[in-house]
Amino acid sequence: MQHQRMLPFKIQSMDSLGQGVSKETDKITFIAKTLPGDIGMARIVSERKGVCFAKLQNLEEASKLRIKPICPHFETCPSCHYLHTTYEQELEFKKQNLEKLFCKIPHPEIQVTPAIRRTHYRNRIQLHYHQGKKQLGMIDLKDQSIAPIANCIIGRDTVLEMIHKLYKDDFWLTLAKHEPMQGHVEIYELNGEVGVSWNKPYAQGGFTQVFDEMNQLLKNQLIRWSEKLPTFNLLDLFAGNGNLSEKLNYSNRLCVDIYNNVPAGNFLSQDLYDDQSLKNVKNKLQGLGVRPSVLVLDPPRSGLKNMDQWLEEFKPKHVAYVSCDPHTLVRDIMPLKNYNLIELHLIDFFPSTFHFETVAFLERK
């Protein structure tokens, strides 16, 4: 069968998703858990015109960058991508990939903020399950397989303790007996309490950044930037509870996001992807008698495609764009003709994985 086909590989580079890239055959091949210099055989998982995705099968020659992973599940779990190399090398791969993405945008040297620890940091973990197969673990979206992670090391200790309880004697099956045959469960710590949520939307217990200490370093970076500016009127888009902007140097602030219960103060509940969102926010600001000179935004992975319209409507002097997906960040910044990128930061919120936060500080020409 096609999905069992094997192919030889020699990894030449890493892509932005933490996969090794091989060009040994007529198709570019992406292989997780590999590093530049690795040589071996891989099993094809899926393919399309010009590219294919494969899983490492046999390693015939190991990369000089390779180390023994500290997690017992690394080889089978799809969630961590870099534990087979040093943290210093992981950061170098991330910086290289961010540099590639910004190659067509004039930018200063990328400033890197390393994680304060590489493991034991996540305050929530989502697992998938299949009761019929008695499987609980991380799902590989390429082939829908579920890898057990009873001894995971990526979560905070309280979260990992709960995961251990779920796995012990298959206790999770007892908790899931009234749930659908297949689904997901989220284990999270919020306000010092550990909760378990079955088949609910992500962050059902309340959204917080998964790495508390790195979130504080991000806020410190924004405060440092803010303190260089004269007191300003601030528009905070995708603001949540105002986490990022609460201590900035503003005189007036409007926070915009979707709220079930609108917080007290200048908060507006608005879907920022709605066609009328710019008009509605403009009307709200006019009602407050405020014209923003600073814009802060922290959108989801989809970014803000019409960011250029927002900037030309309000013409803020300074912009701070916090992004969890640098691909959409680049897409949103690329069309801007009236702004310079003056600082670019890589803040490693998600060590051991290919994910990270990027912060771009822009200034109007």
C-alpha positions as CSV (number, residue, x, y, z in Angstrom):
1,M,0.0,0.0,0.0
2,Q,1.1,3.6,-0.7
3,H,1.3,4.6,3.0
4,Q,3.8,1.8,3.6
5,R,6.3,2.8,0.9
6,M,9.8,3.5,2.1
7,L,12.3,6.0,0.8
8,P,15.9,7.0,1.5
9,F,16.6,10.4,3.0
10,K,19.4,12.7,3.8
11,I,18.4,15.8,5.9
12,Q,19.7,19.0,4.5
13,S,17.8,21.6,6.6
14,M,15.0,22.2,9.0
15,D,11.6,23.7,8.1
16,S,9.6,26.1,10.2
17,L,7.5,23.2,11.6
18,G,10.5,21.5,13.1
19,Q,10.8,18.8,10.4
20,G,13.9,17.8,8.6
21,V,13.9,18.4,4.8
22,S,15.3,15.9,2.4
23,K,15.7,16.2,-1.4
24,E,17.1,12.7,-2.1
25,T,14.2,11.7,-4.4
26,D,12.0,13.4,-7.0
27,K,9.9,14.9,-4.2
28,I,10.9,17.1,-1.3
29,T,10.4,15.1,1.8
30,F,9.6,16.4,5.3
31,I,10.4,14.0,8.2
32,A,9.8,14.8,11.8
33,K,12.3,13.8,14.5
34,T,15.3,14.3,12.2
35,L,18.1,16.8,12.0
36,P,20.5,18.1,9.4
37,G,23.1,15.4,8.7
38,D,20.8,12.5,9.5
39,I,20.7,9.7,6.9
40,G,18.4,6.7,6.8
41,M,15.0,5.3,5.6
42,A,11.6,6.8,6.2
43,R,8.0,5.5,5.8
44,I,5.7,7.7,3.7
45,V,2.6,8.9,5.6
46,S,1.1,11.2,2.9
47,E,2.1,12.8,-0.3
48,R,0.9,15.3,-2.9
49,K,2.4,16.8,-6.0
50,G,6.0,17.7,-5.5
51,V,6.2,16.9,-1.7
52,C,5.7,14.0,0.7
53,F,5.6,13.6,4.5
54,A,7.2,10.6,6.2
55,K,8.1,9.1,9.5
56,L,11.6,8.1,10.5
57,Q,12.0,4.3,10.2
58,N,15.7,3.6,10.3
59,L,18.6,5.9,11.2
60,E,21.7,4.8,9.4
61,E,23.9,7.8,10.2
62,A,23.2,10.2,13.0
63,S,23.6,14.0,12.8
64,K,26.3,15.5,14.9
65,L,23.6,17.8,16.3
66,R,21.7,14.8,17.8
67,I,21.5,14.1,21.5
68,K,19.5,11.5,23.5
69,P,16.0,12.9,24.2
70,I,15.2,13.5,27.8
71,C,11.6,12.5,27.3
72,P,10.8,8.8,27.0
73,H,7.9,9.5,24.6
74,F,9.8,11.8,22.2
75,E,10.2,9.3,19.4
76,T,6.5,8.5,19.1
77,C,4.8,11.7,20.5
78,P,4.1,14.3,17.7
79,S,3.9,17.3,20.1
80,C,7.6,18.0,20.8
81,H,10.0,18.6,17.9
82,Y,13.5,19.5,19.2
83,L,14.3,17.3,22.3
84,H,16.8,15.3,20.1
85,T,19.1,18.3,20.0
86,T,20.4,20.9,22.5
87,Y,18.3,23.9,23.5
88,E,20.9,26.3,22.1
89,Q,20.5,24.5,18.7
90,E,16.7,24.6,19.0
91,L,16.9,28.4,19.4
92,E,19.2,28.7,16.5
93,F,16.8,26.7,14.3
94,K,13.9,29.0,15.4
95,K,15.9,32.2,14.8
96,Q,17.0,30.9,11.3
97,N,13.4,30.2,10.3
98,L,12.1,33.6,11.5
99,E,15.0,35.2,9.5
100,K,13.8,33.3,6.4
101,L,10.2,34.5,6.9
102,F,11.3,38.1,7.2
103,C,13.8,38.0,4.3
104,K,11.7,40.4,2.2
105,I,10.9,42.8,4.9
106,P,13.6,45.3,6.1
107,H,14.2,44.5,9.8
108,P,16.8,44.9,12.5
109,E,18.7,42.0,14.2
110,I,16.3,39.5,15.7
111,Q,16.4,39.6,19.5
112,V,15.9,36.2,21.2
113,T,14.5,35.7,24.7
114,P,15.2,32.1,25.7
115,A,12.7,30.1,27.9
116,I,13.6,30.0,31.6
117,R,13.2,26.2,31.4
118,R,12.8,23.8,28.6
119,T,10.2,21.4,30.2
120,H,7.6,21.3,33.1
121,Y,6.1,24.6,32.0
122,R,2.6,24.1,30.3
123,N,-0.3,25.0,32.5
124,R,-2.7,23.0,30.3
125,I,-2.4,20.0,28.0
126,Q,-5.1,18.6,25.6
127,L,-5.1,14.9,25.0
128,H,-7.2,12.8,22.5
129,Y,-8.8,9.5,23.2
130,H,-10.4,6.5,21.7
131,Q,-12.3,4.4,24.2
132,G,-12.8,1.4,21.9
133,K,-9.0,1.1,21.4
134,K,-8.2,2.2,25.0
135,Q,-6.0,4.9,23.6
136,L,-5.3,8.2,25.4
137,G,-2.5,10.6,24.3
138,M,-1.3,13.1,21.7
139,I,-2.8,12.8,18.2
140,D,-0.7,12.9,15.1
141,L,-2.7,14.9,12.5
142,K,-0.9,13.3,9.6
143,D,-2.2,9.8,10.3
144,Q,-4.6,10.3,13.2
145,S,-2.6,7.9,15.4
146,I,-2.7,8.5,19.2
147,A,0.6,8.2,21.1
148,P,0.4,7.6,24.9
149,I,2.3,10.1,27.1
150,A,1.9,8.7,30.6
151,N,5.4,10.1,31.5
152,C,5.2,13.4,29.7
153,I,7.6,16.1,31.0
154,I,6.2,19.2,29.1
155,G,3.5,20.1,31.6
156,R,3.7,21.8,35.0
157,D,4.0,19.3,37.9
158,T,0.4,19.7,39.0
159,V,-0.8,19.0,35.5
160,L,1.5,16.0,35.1
161,E,0.3,14.5,38.4
162,M,-3.3,14.6,37.0
163,I,-2.2,13.0,33.8
164,H,-0.5,10.2,35.8
165,K,-3.8,9.6,37.6
166,L,-5.7,9.4,34.4
167,Y,-3.3,6.7,33.0
168,K,-3.0,4.7,36.2
169,D,-5.1,1.5,35.7
170,D,-6.8,3.2,32.8
171,F,-8.7,5.4,35.2
172,W,-9.5,7.8,32.4
173,L,-11.9,5.1,30.9
174,T,-14.0,5.4,34.1
175,L,-14.2,9.2,33.8
176,A,-15.0,9.0,30.0
177,K,-17.7,6.3,30.1
178,H,-20.5,8.8,29.5
179,E,-18.5,10.6,26.8
180,P,-18.5,9.9,23.1
181,M,-16.4,7.0,21.9
182,Q,-13.8,9.4,20.5
183,G,-12.9,12.9,21.6
184,H,-10.5,15.0,23.7
185,V,-9.8,15.9,27.3
186,E,-8.0,19.0,28.6
187,I,-6.1,19.0,31.9
188,Y,-5.4,22.5,33.1
189,E,-4.3,24.5,36.1
190,L,-6.1,27.8,36.8
191,N,-5.9,29.8,40.0
192,G,-4.0,27.1,41.8
193,E,-6.7,24.4,41.0
194,V,-6.3,21.5,38.5
195,G,-9.3,20.8,36.3
196,V,-10.3,18.1,33.8
197,S,-12.6,19.1,30.9
198,W,-14.0,16.5,28.5
199,N,-14.9,17.5,24.9
200,K,-15.3,21.2,25.7
201,P,-13.8,24.1,23.6
202,Y,-10.1,24.7,24.1
203,A,-9.3,26.7,27.3
204,Q,-12.8,26.0,28.7
205,G,-11.5,26.7,32.2
206,G,-10.5,30.2,31.1
207,F,-7.7,31.3,28.7
208,T,-4.3,32.0,30.1
209,Q,-0.9,31.8,28.3
210,V,0.5,28.3,28.8
211,F,3.9,29.5,30.2
212,D,3.2,32.0,33.0
213,E,6.8,33.2,33.5
214,M,7.4,33.8,29.8
215,N,4.2,35.7,29.6
216,Q,5.6,38.0,32.2
217,L,8.8,38.5,30.2
218,L,6.7,39.4,27.2
219,K,4.8,42.0,29.3
220,N,8.1,43.4,30.5
221,Q,9.2,43.8,26.9
222,L,6.1,45.8,26.1
223,I,6.4,47.9,29.3
224,R,10.0,48.7,28.3
225,W,8.9,49.8,24.8
226,S,6.0,51.8,26.3
227,E,8.1,53.7,28.7
228,K,10.0,55.3,25.8
229,L,6.8,56.9,24.4
230,P,5.0,59.9,25.6
231,T,1.7,59.1,27.4
232,F,-0.7,57.9,24.8
233,N,-4.2,56.8,23.9
234,L,-4.2,53.0,23.4
235,L,-6.3,50.7,21.3
236,D,-5.8,47.0,22.3
237,L,-7.2,44.5,19.8
238,F,-7.7,40.8,20.6
239,A,-7.2,42.1,24.1
240,G,-8.6,39.3,26.3
241,N,-8.7,40.7,29.8
242,G,-6.2,43.4,28.9
243,N,-3.3,41.1,30.1
244,L,-0.6,42.6,27.8
245,S,-1.5,46.3,28.0
246,E,-2.7,46.8,31.6
247,K,0.6,48.3,32.8
248,L,1.6,50.3,29.7
249,N,2.1,54.0,29.7
250,Y,-1.4,55.0,28.5
251,S,-3.8,57.8,29.5
252,N,-6.8,56.2,27.9
253,R,-7.3,52.6,26.7
254,L,-10.0,50.6,24.8
255,C,-9.7,46.8,24.9
256,V,-11.6,44.9,22.1
257,D,-12.4,41.2,22.0
258,I,-15.3,38.9,22.2
259,Y,-16.7,38.8,25.8
260,N,-19.4,36.7,27.3
261,N,-19.4,39.1,30.2
262,V,-17.8,42.5,29.3
263,P,-15.3,43.6,32.0
264,A,-15.7,46.9,33.8
265,G,-14.0,49.8,32.2
266,N,-13.4,50.6,28.6
267,F,-13.9,47.2,27.0
268,L,-15.9,46.5,23.8
269,S,-17.2,43.0,22.8
270,Q,-16.6,42.8,19.1
271,D,-15.7,40.0,16.7
272,L,-12.7,41.6,15.0
273,Y,-13.2,39.4,11.9
274,D,-16.6,40.8,11.3
275,D,-17.0,43.1,8.3
276,Q,-18.3,45.9,10.5
277,S,-15.7,45.6,13.2
278,L,-13.5,48.5,12.1
279,K,-16.6,50.8,11.8
280,N,-17.9,49.7,15.2
281,V,-14.6,50.2,17.0
282,K,-14.2,53.6,15.3
283,N,-17.7,54.6,16.6
284,K,-16.9,53.4,20.1
285,L,-13.7,55.5,20.2
286,Q,-15.5,58.6,18.9
287,G,-18.0,58.1,21.6
288,L,-15.2,58.1,24.2
289,G,-13.6,61.1,22.6
290,V,-10.4,59.1,22.1
291,R,-8.1,58.8,19.0
292,P,-5.5,56.1,19.5
293,S,-1.8,57.0,18.9
294,V,-0.7,53.5,19.9
295,L,-2.1,50.1,18.7
296,V,-1.4,46.8,20.4
297,L,-2.7,43.6,18.9
298,D,-2.3,39.9,19.8
299,P,-4.4,38.0,17.3
300,P,-4.9,34.2,17.0
301,R,-2.9,32.2,14.4
302,S,-5.1,33.6,11.6
303,G,-3.7,37.1,12.2
304,L,-5.4,40.2,11.0
305,K,-5.5,40.3,7.1
306,N,-6.9,43.8,6.9
307,M,-4.4,45.3,9.4
308,D,-3.4,47.9,6.8
309,Q,-7.0,49.2,6.8
310,W,-6.9,49.6,10.6
311,L,-3.6,51.4,10.5
312,E,-4.7,53.8,7.8
313,E,-8.0,54.5,9.6
314,F,-6.4,55.5,12.9
315,K,-2.8,56.2,11.8
316,P,-1.2,55.3,15.2
317,K,2.3,56.5,15.6
318,H,3.4,53.2,17.2
319,V,2.3,49.6,16.9
320,A,3.1,46.4,18.9
321,Y,2.1,43.2,17.1
322,V,2.3,40.1,19.2
323,S,2.0,36.9,17.1
324,C,1.9,33.2,17.8
325,D,2.3,32.5,14.0
326,P,5.1,34.3,12.3
327,H,3.7,33.3,8.8
328,T,0.6,35.4,9.3
329,L,2.6,38.2,11.0
330,V,4.7,38.5,7.8
331,R,1.6,38.4,5.6
332,D,0.0,41.2,7.6
333,I,3.1,43.5,7.8
334,M,4.2,43.0,4.1
335,P,1.6,45.4,2.6
336,L,2.4,48.3,5.0
337,K,3.9,51.2,3.2
338,N,3.8,53.8,5.9
339,Y,5.5,51.9,8.8
340,N,9.0,50.8,9.6
341,L,9.8,47.7,11.6
342,I,12.1,49.0,14.3
343,E,12.4,45.9,16.6
344,L,11.8,42.2,16.1
345,H,11.8,39.8,19.0
346,L,11.6,36.0,19.3
347,I,10.2,35.0,22.7
348,D,10.4,31.3,23.3
349,F,7.0,30.6,24.9
350,F,7.0,27.0,23.7
351,P,10.4,25.4,24.2
352,S,10.9,21.9,22.8
353,T,8.3,22.6,20.0
354,F,8.6,24.6,16.8
355,H,6.2,27.2,18.2
356,F,7.3,30.6,19.6
357,E,5.9,34.1,20.1
358,T,7.1,36.9,17.9
359,V,6.8,40.6,18.8
360,A,7.2,43.3,16.1
361,F,7.4,46.9,17.0
362,L,6.5,49.3,14.2
363,E,6.7,53.1,13.9
364,R,4.9,55.3,11.4
365,K,7.1,57.0,8.9
